[in-house]
Amino acid sequence: MNTSAPCLVKRTVALFENIPYSLIAFIARFSIAAVFWKSGQTKVEGFAIDLISGTFQVGEPKLAASTLWLFRSEYNLPLLSPEVAAHLATFAEHFFPVLILVGFATRFSALALIGMTLTIQLFVYPDAYPTHGTWIALLLLLLAKGPGCLSIDQLIARRYR
């Protein structure tokens, strides 16, 4: 009987368990922030920041005409007028990703984006559950475990311990 295979599996698992949570959390924060930021950028005119390409366009930000059209015709949200919903969604897609990216109020920002994702899933795109499930999994990780040591939250926690 070959005992080297179980030993190799055990060593490999131990190696995987040594991946620092802070690395995992940073990748999760960057990835989910990018998803919402890019979506928010499609909703505005006069305000564009793309750190990857180095593109900056900062002028008088306003909702794109297509955004209002989408919220009036395609996105059927209950309880909110399309105008209010469009402004709230656009704000949330810019504000919470920045907080998550820098790791400030990470758990509360993740909770806000979970709420937004559930709203999208239930009222806008019910067939997009594979995508939304992925988003929620990343957000739940951040909600449950926090942003990791590469974050403002961690700096604040260290200061007040």
Residue frames as a rotation matrix with the C-alpha (Angstrom) as fourth column:
MET 1
0.585 0.811 0.000 0.00
0.811 -0.585 0.000 0.00
0.000 0.000 -1.000 0.00
ASN 2
-0.341 -0.693 0.635 1.36
0.689 -0.644 -0.333 3.40
0.640 0.324 0.697 -0.99
THR 3
0.287 0.424 -0.859 1.24
0.922 -0.366 0.127 5.83
-0.260 -0.828 -0.496 1.94
SER 4
-0.739 -0.653 -0.167 2.84
0.581 -0.742 0.334 8.69
-0.342 0.150 0.928 0.03
ALA 5
-0.496 0.622 0.607 -0.44
0.463 -0.402 0.790 9.79
0.735 0.673 -0.089 -1.65
PRO 6
0.586 0.733 -0.344 -2.28
0.697 -0.240 0.676 10.51
0.413 -0.636 -0.652 1.65
CYS 7
0.057 -0.662 -0.748 0.84
0.813 -0.404 0.419 12.27
-0.579 -0.632 0.515 2.93
LEU 8
-0.830 -0.356 0.429 1.01
0.555 -0.606 0.570 14.41
0.057 0.711 0.700 -0.21
VAL 9
-0.002 0.922 0.388 -2.68
0.536 -0.327 0.779 15.32
0.844 0.209 -0.493 0.11
LYS 10
0.597 0.209 -0.774 -2.19
0.802 -0.192 0.566 16.21
-0.030 -0.959 -0.282 3.78
ARG 11
-0.375 -0.821 -0.431 0.81
0.715 -0.552 0.430 18.44
-0.590 -0.147 0.794 3.00
THR 12
-0.727 0.166 0.666 -1.04
0.510 -0.519 0.686 20.10
0.460 0.838 0.293 0.13
VAL 13
0.393 0.919 -0.021 -4.06
0.630 -0.252 0.735 20.84
0.670 -0.302 -0.678 2.32
ALA 14
0.364 -0.350 -0.863 -1.75
0.817 -0.324 0.477 22.26
-0.447 -0.879 0.168 5.01
LEU 15
-0.739 -0.651 0.171 -0.15
0.638 -0.596 0.487 24.47
-0.216 0.469 0.856 2.38
PHE 16
-0.337 0.714 0.614 -3.57
0.475 -0.434 0.766 25.75
0.813 0.549 -0.193 1.28
GLU 17
0.591 0.600 -0.539 -4.54
0.744 -0.146 0.653 26.42
0.313 -0.787 -0.532 4.89
ASN 18
-0.086 -0.726 -0.683 -1.54
0.814 -0.446 0.372 28.72
-0.575 -0.524 0.629 5.19
ILE 19
-0.354 0.067 0.933 -2.86
0.690 -0.655 0.309 31.17
0.632 0.753 0.185 2.59
PRO 20
-0.923 -0.044 -0.382 -3.20
0.328 -0.608 -0.723 34.38
-0.201 -0.793 0.576 4.60
TYR 21
0.013 1.000 -0.011 -6.80
0.930 -0.017 -0.366 35.45
-0.366 -0.005 -0.931 5.16
SER 22
0.107 0.003 -0.994 -5.77
0.052 -0.999 0.003 39.06
-0.993 -0.052 -0.107 4.54
LEU 23
-0.878 -0.417 -0.236 -4.76
-0.235 -0.053 0.970 38.15
-0.417 0.907 -0.052 0.98
ILE 24
-0.656 0.710 0.255 -8.05
0.750 0.578 0.321 36.37
0.081 0.401 -0.912 0.39
ALA 25
0.185 0.759 -0.625 -10.00
0.767 -0.509 -0.391 39.28
-0.614 -0.407 -0.676 1.91
PHE 26
-0.306 -0.350 -0.885 -8.12
-0.191 -0.889 0.417 41.86
-0.933 0.297 0.205 -0.15
ILE 27
-0.999 -0.034 0.039 -8.83
0.028 0.277 0.961 40.00
-0.043 0.960 -0.275 -3.38
ALA 28
-0.309 0.951 -0.029 -12.49
0.951 0.309 -0.014 39.62
-0.005 -0.032 -0.999 -2.36
ARG 29
0.135 0.335 -0.932 -12.70
0.444 -0.862 -0.246 43.34
-0.886 -0.381 -0.265 -1.49
PHE 30
-0.648 -0.453 -0.612 -11.06
-0.312 -0.576 0.756 44.44
-0.695 0.681 0.232 -4.74
SER 31
-0.948 0.239 0.211 -13.15
0.311 0.553 0.773 42.09
0.068 0.798 -0.598 -6.88
ILE 32
-0.103 0.987 -0.124 -16.57
0.991 0.090 -0.104 42.91
-0.091 -0.133 -0.987 -5.44
ALA 33
0.008 0.042 -0.999 -15.78
0.225 -0.974 -0.039 46.62
-0.974 -0.224 -0.017 -5.30
ALA 34
-0.870 -0.402 -0.284 -14.88
-0.184 -0.269 0.945 46.53
-0.456 0.875 0.160 -9.01
VAL 35
-0.653 0.694 0.303 -18.17
0.748 0.529 0.401 44.83
0.118 0.489 -0.865 -9.92
PHE 36
0.292 0.844 -0.450 -20.31
0.884 -0.417 -0.208 47.48
-0.364 -0.338 -0.868 -8.23
TRP 37
-0.164 -0.429 -0.888 -18.06
0.053 -0.903 0.426 50.44
-0.985 0.023 0.171 -9.21
LYS 38
-0.967 -0.238 0.091 -18.15
0.087 0.028 0.996 49.47
-0.240 0.971 -0.006 -12.90
SER 39
-0.291 0.938 0.186 -21.92
0.941 0.246 0.230 49.12
0.170 0.242 -0.955 -12.73
GLY 40
0.318 0.376 -0.870 -22.19
0.628 -0.771 -0.104 52.54
-0.710 -0.514 -0.482 -11.09
GLN 41
-0.570 -0.643 -0.513 -19.99
0.018 -0.633 0.774 54.07
-0.822 0.432 0.372 -13.79
THR 42
-0.805 0.330 0.493 -22.50
0.577 0.242 0.780 52.99
0.138 0.912 -0.385 -16.46
LYS 43
0.140 0.963 -0.232 -25.17
0.990 -0.132 0.050 55.04
0.018 -0.237 -0.971 -14.69
VAL 44
0.469 -0.020 -0.883 -23.44
0.345 -0.916 0.204 58.45
-0.813 -0.400 -0.423 -14.72
GLU 45
0.511 -0.383 0.769 -22.08
0.719 -0.301 -0.627 61.01
0.472 0.873 0.122 -17.14
GLY 46
0.572 -0.332 0.750 -19.33
-0.263 -0.940 -0.216 63.48
0.777 -0.074 -0.625 -16.32
PHE 47
0.305 -0.486 0.819 -17.63
-0.929 0.037 0.367 61.33
-0.209 -0.873 -0.441 -13.69
ALA 48
0.929 -0.060 -0.364 -15.36
-0.081 0.930 -0.360 58.46
0.360 0.364 0.859 -14.67
ILE 49
0.175 -0.902 0.394 -12.41
-0.969 -0.087 0.230 57.00
-0.173 -0.422 -0.890 -12.85
ASP 50
0.964 -0.012 -0.267 -10.65
-0.059 0.964 -0.259 53.89
0.260 0.265 0.928 -14.13
LEU 51
0.590 -0.767 0.254 -7.56
-0.597 -0.202 0.777 53.16
-0.544 -0.609 -0.577 -12.04
ILE 52
0.371 -0.448 0.813 -6.43
0.463 0.849 0.255 50.33
-0.805 0.282 0.523 -14.31
SER 53
0.349 -0.213 0.912 -6.22
0.918 -0.118 -0.379 52.42
0.189 0.970 0.154 -17.46
GLY 54
-0.581 -0.594 -0.557 -5.47
0.724 -0.689 -0.021 55.67
-0.372 -0.416 0.830 -15.64
THR 55
-0.498 0.499 0.709 -8.52
0.472 -0.530 0.704 57.41
0.727 0.686 0.029 -17.11
PHE 56
-0.544 0.360 -0.758 -10.02
0.667 -0.363 -0.651 60.27
-0.509 -0.860 -0.043 -15.11
GLN 57
-0.585 0.454 0.671 -12.98
0.291 -0.655 0.697 62.39
0.757 0.604 0.251 -16.11
VAL 58
-0.369 0.442 -0.817 -14.30
0.895 -0.067 -0.441 64.44
-0.249 -0.895 -0.371 -13.26
GLY 59
-0.824 0.229 0.519 -16.83
0.057 -0.876 0.478 67.06
0.564 0.424 0.709 -14.20
GLU 60
-0.463 0.776 0.429 -20.41
-0.881 -0.349 -0.319 67.77
-0.098 -0.525 0.845 -13.22
PRO 61
-0.997 0.071 0.029 -21.70
0.073 0.993 0.097 64.26
-0.022 0.099 -0.995 -12.47
LYS 62
-0.253 0.967 -0.022 -25.27
-0.912 -0.246 -0.329 63.52
-0.324 -0.063 0.944 -13.44
LEU 63
-0.040 0.341 0.939 -27.38
-0.007 0.940 -0.341 60.46
-0.999 -0.020 -0.035 -14.11
ALA 64
-0.967 -0.235 -0.095 -27.15
-0.117 0.079 0.990 59.19
-0.225 0.969 -0.103 -17.64
ALA 65
-0.263 0.915 -0.307 -30.40
-0.964 -0.261 0.047 59.37
-0.037 0.308 0.951 -19.59
SER 66
-0.197 0.143 -0.970 -30.17
-0.386 0.898 0.211 55.61
0.901 0.415 -0.121 -20.11
THR 67
-0.957 -0.171 -0.233 -30.15
0.145 0.415 -0.898 55.12
0.250 -0.894 -0.373 -16.34
LEU 68
-0.608 0.794 0.015 -33.48
-0.565 -0.419 -0.711 56.83
-0.558 -0.441 0.703 -15.84
TRP 69
-0.044 0.583 -0.811 -34.90
-0.931 0.270 0.245 54.94
0.362 0.766 0.531 -18.83
LEU 70
-0.563 -0.240 -0.791 -33.79
-0.079 0.968 -0.238 51.59
0.823 -0.071 -0.564 -17.32
PHE 71
-0.975 0.180 -0.132 -35.29
0.154 0.116 -0.981 52.37
-0.161 -0.977 -0.140 -13.93
ARG 72
-0.406 0.876 -0.261 -38.55
-0.774 -0.482 -0.410 53.54
-0.485 0.036 0.874 -15.54
SER 73
0.245 0.560 -0.792 -38.95
-0.940 0.338 -0.051 50.64
0.239 0.756 0.609 -17.96
GLU 74
0.041 -0.310 -0.950 -36.87
-0.267 0.913 -0.310 47.57
0.963 0.266 -0.046 -17.11
TYR 75
-0.846 -0.401 -0.351 -36.18
0.234 0.311 -0.921 47.73
0.479 -0.862 -0.169 -13.37
ASN 76
0.095 0.973 0.212 -39.52
-0.109 -0.201 0.974 47.31
0.990 -0.115 0.087 -11.64
LEU 77
-0.824 -0.449 -0.346 -38.73
0.305 0.162 -0.938 48.11
0.477 -0.879 0.004 -8.02
PRO 78
0.233 0.949 -0.212 -41.55
0.734 -0.029 0.678 48.27
0.637 -0.314 -0.704 -5.50
LEU 79
0.534 0.196 -0.823 -42.07
0.818 -0.365 0.444 51.19
-0.213 -0.910 -0.356 -3.11
LEU 80
-0.208 -0.666 -0.717 -39.62
0.310 -0.740 0.597 53.59
-0.928 -0.098 0.361 -4.79
SER 81
0.830 0.386 -0.402 -40.11
-0.213 -0.447 -0.869 55.90
-0.515 0.807 -0.289 -7.72
PRO 82
0.722 -0.577 0.382 -37.75
0.682 0.500 -0.534 55.17
0.117 0.646 0.754 -10.62
GLU 83
0.506 -0.534 0.677 -36.01
-0.109 -0.818 -0.565 58.53
0.856 0.212 -0.472 -10.10
VAL 84
0.567 -0.263 0.781 -35.32
-0.823 -0.154 0.546 57.90
-0.024 -0.952 -0.304 -6.40
ALA 85
0.834 -0.225 0.504 -34.25
0.110 0.963 0.248 54.29
-0.541 -0.151 0.827 -7.06
ALA 86
0.712 -0.586 0.387 -31.87
0.502 0.039 -0.864 55.39
0.491 0.810 0.322 -9.85
HIS 87
0.390 -0.563 0.728 -30.20
-0.532 -0.783 -0.321 57.98
0.751 -0.262 -0.605 -7.63
LEU 88
0.623 -0.114 0.774 -29.95
-0.717 0.313 0.623 55.62
-0.313 -0.943 0.113 -4.65
ALA 89
0.876 -0.280 0.394 -28.52
0.355 0.926 -0.131 52.77
-0.328 0.255 0.910 -6.71
THR 90
0.601 -0.671 0.435 -26.01
0.286 -0.327 -0.901 55.03
0.747 0.665 -0.004 -8.42
PHE 91
0.399 -0.432 0.809 -24.86
-0.804 -0.589 0.083 56.48
0.441 -0.683 -0.582 -5.11
ALA 92
0.728 -0.058 0.683 -24.61
-0.455 0.704 0.545 53.02
-0.513 -0.708 0.486 -3.49
GLU 93
0.866 -0.374 0.332 -22.62
0.497 0.718 -0.487 51.62
-0.056 0.587 0.808 -6.42
HIS 94
0.345 -0.785 0.515 -20.02
0.053 -0.531 -0.845 54.36
0.937 0.318 -0.142 -5.98
PHE 95
0.322 -0.163 0.933 -19.97
-0.831 -0.521 0.196 54.85
0.454 -0.838 -0.303 -2.19
PHE 96
0.795 0.083 0.600 -19.94
-0.476 0.699 0.534 51.31
-0.375 -0.710 0.596 -0.77
PRO 97
0.836 -0.547 0.036 -17.31
0.460 0.665 -0.588 49.90
0.297 0.509 0.808 -3.17
VAL 98
0.185 -0.792 0.581 -14.88
-0.246 -0.610 -0.753 52.65
0.952 -0.004 -0.307 -2.16
LEU 99
0.362 0.007 0.932 -15.45
-0.929 -0.081 0.361 51.85
0.078 -0.997 -0.023 1.51
ILE 100
0.946 0.005 0.325 -14.97
-0.054 0.989 0.140 48.14
-0.321 -0.150 0.935 0.89
LEU 101
0.690 -0.719 0.084 -11.86
0.288 0.166 -0.943 48.69
0.664 0.675 0.322 -1.20
VAL 102
-0.109 -0.761 0.640 -10.08
-0.461 -0.532 -0.711 50.70
0.881 -0.372 -0.293 1.51
GLY 103
-0.315 0.025 -0.949 -11.52
0.573 0.801 -0.170 48.47
0.756 -0.598 -0.267 4.22
PHE 104
-0.982 0.078 0.171 -13.49
-0.177 -0.687 -0.705 51.09
0.062 -0.722 0.689 6.12
ALA 105
-0.226 0.933 0.280 -16.87
-0.757 0.013 -0.654 50.11
-0.613 -0.360 0.703 7.61
THR 106
-0.812 -0.260 -0.523 -16.39
-0.566 0.569 0.596 46.95
0.143 0.780 -0.609 5.59
ARG 107
-0.868 0.495 0.045 -19.01
0.454 0.826 -0.333 44.81
-0.202 -0.269 -0.942 7.30
PHE 108
-0.114 0.862 -0.495 -21.70
0.155 -0.476 -0.865 47.50
-0.981 -0.175 -0.079 7.08
SER 109
-0.242 -0.049 -0.969 -20.83
-0.858 -0.456 0.237 48.22
-0.453 0.889 0.068 3.43
ALA 110
-0.971 -0.109 -0.211 -20.98
-0.193 0.878 0.438 44.49
0.138 0.466 -0.874 2.65
LEU 111
-0.568 0.823 -0.014 -24.39
0.548 0.365 -0.753 44.30
-0.614 -0.435 -0.658 4.31
ALA 112
-0.003 0.550 -0.835 -25.63
-0.385 -0.771 -0.507 47.25
-0.923 0.320 0.214 2.22
LEU 113
-0.456 -0.233 -0.859 -24.42
-0.888 0.057 0.456 45.59
-0.057 0.971 -0.233 -0.99
ILE 114
-0.961 0.254 0.112 -26.00
0.245 0.965 -0.090 42.28
-0.131 -0.059 -0.990 0.04
GLY 115
-0.183 0.940 -0.289 -29.30
0.280 -0.232 -0.932 44.15
-0.942 -0.251 -0.221 0.36
MET 116
-0.016 0.110 -0.994 -28.79
-0.788 -0.613 -0.055 45.71
-0.615 0.782 0.096 -3.05
THR 117
-0.849 -0.365 -0.381 -27.87
-0.524 0.676 0.518 42.35
0.068 0.640 -0.766 -4.59
LEU 118
-0.748 0.636 0.189 -30.96
0.473 0.711 -0.521 40.68
-0.465 -0.301 -0.833 -3.11
THR 119
0.061 0.765 -0.641 -33.11
-0.162 -0.627 -0.762 43.51
-0.985 0.150 0.085 -4.49
ILE 120
-0.309 -0.257 -0.916 -31.59
-0.925 -0.144 0.353 43.03
-0.222 0.956 -0.194 -7.95
GLN 121
-0.991 -0.127 -0.033 -32.06
-0.130 0.974 0.184 39.28
0.008 0.187 -0.982 -7.70
LEU 122
-0.570 0.820 0.050 -35.67
0.514 0.404 -0.757 39.41
-0.641 -0.405 -0.652 -6.52
PHE 123
0.307 0.820 -0.484 -37.05
0.226 -0.557 -0.799 42.31
-0.924 0.136 -0.356 -8.58
VAL 124
0.278 -0.258 -0.925 -34.81
-0.763 -0.644 -0.050 42.92
-0.583 0.720 -0.376 -11.58
TYR 125
-0.046 -0.402 -0.914 -32.90
-0.858 0.484 -0.170 39.85
0.511 0.777 -0.368 -12.80
PRO 126
0.487 0.313 0.815 -34.29
-0.786 0.564 0.253 36.71
-0.380 -0.764 0.521 -11.10
ASP 127
0.991 -0.123 -0.050 -32.49
0.082 0.864 -0.497 34.41
0.104 0.488 0.867 -13.56
ALA 128
0.358 -0.916 0.179 -29.06
-0.339 -0.307 -0.889 35.83
0.870 0.258 -0.421 -12.64
TYR 129
0.936 0.104 0.337 -28.75
-0.352 0.219 0.910 33.81
0.021 -0.970 0.241 -9.42
PRO 130
0.620 -0.777 -0.110 -25.35
0.770 0.629 -0.106 32.28
0.152 -0.019 0.988 -10.36
THR 131
-0.155 -0.657 0.738 -23.81
0.399 -0.725 -0.562 35.74
0.904 0.207 0.374 -10.65
HIS 132
0.296 0.353 0.888 -25.62
-0.571 -0.680 0.461 37.14
0.766 -0.643 0.001 -7.63
GLY 133
0.982 0.027 -0.188 -24.74
0.115 0.706 0.698 34.05
0.152 -0.707 0.691 -5.59
THR 134
0.165 -0.986 0.014 -21.07
0.856 0.136 -0.498 34.70
0.489 0.094 0.867 -6.32
TRP 135
-0.199 -0.188 0.962 -21.40
-0.106 -0.972 -0.212 38.34
0.974 -0.144 0.174 -5.24
ILE 136
0.665 0.547 0.508 -23.22
-0.550 -0.101 0.829 37.37
0.505 -0.831 0.233 -2.05
ALA 137
0.782 -0.446 -0.435 -20.61
0.567 0.800 0.199 34.71
0.259 -0.402 0.878 -1.23
LEU 138
-0.264 -0.910 0.320 -17.82
0.636 -0.413 -0.652 37.33
0.725 0.031 0.688 -1.41
LEU 139
-0.144 0.285 0.948 -19.88
-0.430 -0.880 0.200 39.82
0.891 -0.379 0.249 0.58
LEU 140
0.880 0.474 -0.033 -20.79
-0.206 0.444 0.872 37.22
0.428 -0.760 0.489 3.24
LEU 141
0.316 -0.861 -0.398 -17.10
0.822 0.458 -0.338 36.35
0.473 -0.221 0.853 3.62
LEU 142
-0.557 -0.535 0.635 -16.34
0.231 -0.835 -0.500 40.02
0.798 -0.131 0.588 4.31
LEU 143
0.242 0.745 0.622 -19.37
-0.569 -0.410 0.713 40.35
0.786 -0.526 0.325 6.59
ALA 144
0.927 0.191 -0.324 -18.46
0.085 0.733 0.675 37.29
0.366 -0.653 0.663 8.64
LYS 145
0.457 -0.843 -0.285 -14.67
0.890 0.436 0.135 37.54
0.010 -0.315 0.949 8.76
GLY 146
0.633 -0.189 -0.751 -13.98
0.120 -0.934 0.337 41.24
-0.765 -0.303 -0.568 8.16
PRO 147
0.944 -0.163 -0.286 -11.59
-0.329 -0.431 -0.840 42.96
0.014 0.888 -0.460 5.77
GLY 148
0.576 -0.803 -0.153 -8.31
0.748 0.593 -0.298 41.48
0.330 0.057 0.942 6.99
CYS 149
0.249 -0.553 -0.795 -5.25
0.756 -0.402 0.516 43.31
-0.605 -0.730 0.318 8.24
LEU 150
-0.796 -0.512 0.321 -4.78
0.596 -0.572 0.564 45.41
-0.105 0.641 0.761 5.08
SER 151
0.010 0.908 0.418 -7.63
0.722 -0.296 0.625 47.75
0.692 0.296 -0.659 5.97
ILE 152
-0.461 -0.036 0.887 -8.59
-0.358 -0.907 -0.223 50.93
0.812 -0.420 0.405 7.77
ASP 153
0.658 0.750 0.063 -10.93
-0.411 0.288 0.865 48.88
0.631 -0.595 0.498 9.97
GLN 154
0.556 -0.518 -0.650 -7.94
0.677 0.736 -0.006 46.92
0.481 -0.437 0.760 11.24
LEU 155
-0.521 -0.752 0.403 -5.98
0.388 -0.629 -0.673 50.11
0.760 -0.194 0.620 11.96
ILE 156
-0.074 0.599 0.797 -8.91
-0.654 -0.633 0.415 51.45
0.753 -0.491 0.439 13.97
ALA 157
0.833 0.405 -0.376 -9.31
-0.050 0.733 0.678 48.14
0.551 -0.546 0.631 15.83
ARG 158
0.088 -0.888 -0.451 -5.63
0.791 0.337 -0.511 48.11
0.606 -0.311 0.732 16.77
ARG 159
-0.538 -0.289 0.792 -5.84
-0.044 -0.929 -0.369 51.68
0.842 -0.233 0.487 18.01
TYR 160
-0.003 0.684 0.729 -8.75
-0.863 -0.371 0.344 50.94
0.506 -0.628 0.591 20.39
ARG 161
0.426 0.097 -0.899 -7.69
0.181 0.965 0.190 47.52
0.886 -0.243 0.394 21.72
